[in-house]
């Protein structure tokens, strides 16, 4: 492989450093929880929120958005395994955030829906994402479509590379 030019090497290092900062901030669930805790009035939820993972909140969001959704559909929508959905839904059931039911005409499949408490958590979590989306939209407004297309292509190819053969 040909050696990288100094400019390309500098860009590679900037990208790696920025991605590291993004990964660290995405892994910092405390920021998300703090934002949500400031907006929750129910004391039960304030005690419960620290025990919920980000994955749990995303599963809860999927159930809230699609009342009566099956586990396999949650897995498909979120790109996680059926086993992960099973574990997360058990936890959400234990906390009283969702309920499950079987339909009389199909006892094999389980359908999930949110409880009023679960709906409150989901709605606060969705508000958090709306605020984050507004910030991202504002950031993107400073770039033209061609530049954003390059960024999107790069990130998609990097994600494909990471899935096929980890580079880090």
matplotlib code that plots the C-alpha trace (Angstrom):
import matplotlib.pyplot as plt

x = [0.0, 1.3, 2.3, -0.2, 0.6, 1.0, -2.3, -4.2, -2.6, -3.6, -7.2, -7.2, -6.1, -8.7, -11.4, -10.2, -10.1, -13.6, -15.0, -13.5, -15.1, -18.5, -18.2, -17.3, -20.1, -22.6, -21.5, -22.1, -25.6, -25.5, -25.9, -29.1, -30.4, -29.7, -31.6, -34.5, -34.4, -34.7, -38.0, -39.7, -42.1, -43.0, -40.8, -41.1, -39.6, -36.8, -35.8, -36.3, -34.5, -31.0, -31.7, -32.7, -30.2, -30.3, -31.2, -34.2, -35.4, -35.1, -37.1, -39.7, -39.8, -40.5, -43.3, -44.8, -44.7, -46.2, -48.7, -49.1, -45.7, -44.1, -40.5, -39.3, -40.5, -38.8, -35.5, -35.9, -36.7, -33.8, -31.3, -30.7, -31.1, -34.3, -32.4, -31.6, -35.2, -36.3, -33.9, -34.8, -38.6, -38.3, -36.6, -39.3, -42.0, -40.4, -40.4, -44.0, -43.2, -44.8, -47.3, -47.5, -50.4, -51.3, -54.1, -56.8, -56.3, -52.5, -51.1, -47.6, -46.8, -46.5, -47.5, -46.1, -47.7, -46.7, -48.2, -49.0, -45.7, -43.9, -45.5, -44.2, -40.6, -40.9, -42.3, -39.5, -36.9, -38.5, -38.4, -34.6, -34.1, -36.2, -33.9, -30.8, -32.3, -32.8, -29.2, -28.0, -30.3, -28.8, -25.3, -26.1, -27.6, -24.0, -23.0, -24.1, -25.8, -22.7, -20.5, -23.1, -23.4, -19.6, -19.9, -22.8, -21.0, -17.8, -19.7, -21.7, -18.6, -16.8, -19.8, -19.7, -15.9, -16.4, -19.0, -17.1, -13.7, -13.0, -10.3, -10.1]
y = [0.0, 3.4, 5.7, 8.4, 12.0, 14.3, 16.0, 12.7, 11.5, 14.8, 14.3, 10.7, 11.7, 14.5, 12.0, 9.4, 12.0, 13.3, 9.8, 8.9, 12.0, 11.0, 7.4, 8.6, 11.1, 8.5, 6.0, 8.6, 7.8, 10.1, 13.2, 11.8, 10.7, 14.1, 15.9, 13.5, 13.7, 17.5, 17.1, 14.2, 15.1, 11.6, 10.5, 6.8, 7.6, 9.6, 6.5, 4.2, 6.1, 5.4, 1.7, 1.9, 1.5, 3.5, 0.3, -0.1, 3.4, 2.7, -0.5, 1.4, 4.0, 1.3, -0.2, 3.3, 4.1, 0.7, -0.4, -4.2, -4.8, -8.2, -8.8, -9.9, -6.5, -4.6, -6.5, -5.7, -2.0, -1.4, -3.8, -5.8, -9.5, -11.2, -12.3, -8.7, -7.7, -10.6, -9.5, -5.8, -6.5, -8.7, -5.7, -3.3, -5.6, -5.9, -2.2, -1.8, 0.2, -2.2, -5.0, -8.1, -10.0, -12.9, -12.9, -15.6, -16.5, -16.8, -17.9, -18.4, -14.7, -12.0, -8.4, -5.5, -2.2, 0.6, 1.4, 5.0, 5.1, 3.7, 6.2, 9.1, 7.8, 7.3, 10.8, 12.4, 10.3, 11.3, 15.0, 14.6, 13.2, 16.0, 18.6, 16.7, 16.5, 20.3, 20.8, 18.5, 20.2, 23.6, 22.2, 20.7, 24.0, 25.3, 22.9, 22.4, 19.2, 18.0, 18.3, 16.4, 13.7, 13.2, 13.0, 10.5, 8.3, 8.3, 7.4, 4.7, 3.1, 3.4, 1.7, -1.1, -1.5, -1.6, -4.3, -6.5, -6.1, -4.0, -1.4, -0.3]
z = [0.0, -0.9, 2.0, 2.9, 2.1, 5.1, 4.3, 4.1, 7.3, 9.1, 7.8, 9.0, 12.5, 12.6, 11.6, 14.1, 16.9, 16.1, 15.9, 19.2, 20.8, 19.3, 20.5, 24.0, 24.1, 22.7, 25.4, 28.1, 29.0, 32.0, 29.8, 28.3, 31.6, 33.2, 30.4, 30.9, 34.7, 34.6, 32.6, 34.5, 37.3, 38.5, 41.4, 40.4, 37.0, 38.5, 40.5, 37.6, 34.9, 36.1, 35.8, 32.1, 29.4, 26.2, 24.4, 26.8, 26.0, 22.2, 22.6, 24.7, 21.9, 19.3, 21.4, 22.0, 18.3, 17.3, 19.9, 19.8, 18.1, 18.2, 19.4, 16.0, 14.6, 17.3, 16.5, 12.8, 13.4, 15.7, 14.1, 17.3, 18.0, 19.1, 22.2, 23.1, 22.6, 24.8, 27.6, 27.3, 27.2, 30.4, 32.1, 30.9, 32.0, 35.5, 35.8, 34.7, 31.6, 29.1, 29.1, 26.9, 25.6, 23.4, 21.0, 21.2, 17.6, 18.0, 21.3, 20.0, 19.4, 22.1, 21.5, 23.5, 24.4, 26.8, 30.1, 31.0, 32.9, 29.9, 27.7, 29.8, 29.6, 25.9, 25.4, 27.4, 25.5, 22.2, 23.2, 23.9, 20.4, 18.9, 20.6, 19.4, 15.8, 15.9, 16.8, 14.0, 11.5, 12.5, 12.1, 8.7, 7.4, 7.3, 4.6, 1.0, -0.2, -2.1, 1.0, 3.1, 0.5, 0.8, 4.6, 4.4, 1.8, 4.0, 7.1, 5.4, 4.0, 7.3, 9.0, 6.4, 7.0, 10.7, 10.4, 8.0, 9.5, 12.6, 12.0, 15.6]

ax = plt.figure().add_subplot(projection="3d")
ax.plot(x, y, z, "-o")
ax.set_aspect("equal")
plt.show()
